[in-house]
């Protein structure tokens, strides 16, 4: 599995937007993103922390059904 580096919540949101996700709404420090696919709608929640823990980032990528190497290419 590729090594993920620590990123901020804002950097993660930008990378996911480059992958086709759109901001749906924001509540406090959490941004909700969605993407329409042939299989249905995929959604994920990204906390806007200064630095995301690696486990949190892995959870976000799992929700978004994005592979870590694909995510790292879009940072």
C-alpha positions in Angstrom: 0.0 0.0 0.0 1.4 3.4 -0.9 2.6 5.7 1.8 0.2 8.5 2.5 1.6 11.7 3.8 -0.1 14.0 6.3 -2.3 16.6 4.6 -4.6 19.2 5.9 -8.4 18.9 5.5 -8.4 21.7 3.0 -5.7 19.9 0.9 -7.8 16.7 1.0 -10.9 18.5 -0.2 -9.0 20.1 -3.1 -7.6 16.7 -4.2 -11.1 15.1 -4.0 -12.5 17.9 -6.0 -9.9 17.2 -8.7 -11.2 13.6 -8.6 -14.7 14.7 -9.5 -16.3 15.3 -6.0 -18.3 18.4 -5.4 -18.9 20.2 -2.1 -22.5 19.7 -1.1 -22.5 21.5 2.2 -20.4 22.4 5.2 -21.3 22.2 8.9 -18.9 23.8 11.3 -15.5 22.2 10.5 -16.8 19.3 8.3 -17.2 19.4 4.6 -19.6 16.9 2.9 -18.6 15.9 -0.7 -20.5 13.8 -3.2 -19.8 12.3 -6.6 -22.3 10.7 -9.1 -21.1 7.4 -10.6 -22.8 4.8 -12.7 -23.1 2.7 -9.5 -24.8 5.5 -7.6 -23.8 8.5 -5.4 -20.6 8.3 -3.4 -20.3 10.6 -0.4 -17.6 11.4 2.1 -17.0 13.7 5.1 -13.8 15.6 5.5 -12.9 17.4 8.7 -11.1 20.7 8.1 -8.3 20.0 10.6 -4.9 21.6 10.3 -3.4 18.1 9.8 -5.4 14.9 9.3 -4.3 11.7 11.0 -3.3 9.0 8.6 -6.0 6.7 9.9 -8.6 9.5 9.4 -7.3 10.0 5.8 -7.6 6.3 5.1 -11.1 6.3 6.3 -12.0 9.3 4.1 -10.5 7.5 1.1 -12.4 4.3 1.9 -15.7 6.3 2.1 -14.8 8.0 -1.2 -13.8 4.7 -2.8 -10.5 6.3 -3.9 -7.2 4.4 -3.9 -4.4 6.0 -2.0 -2.0 6.2 -5.0 -4.7 7.9 -7.0 -5.3 10.4 -4.2 -1.6 11.1 -3.9 -1.4 11.9 -7.7 -4.0 14.6 -7.3 -2.5 16.4 -4.3 
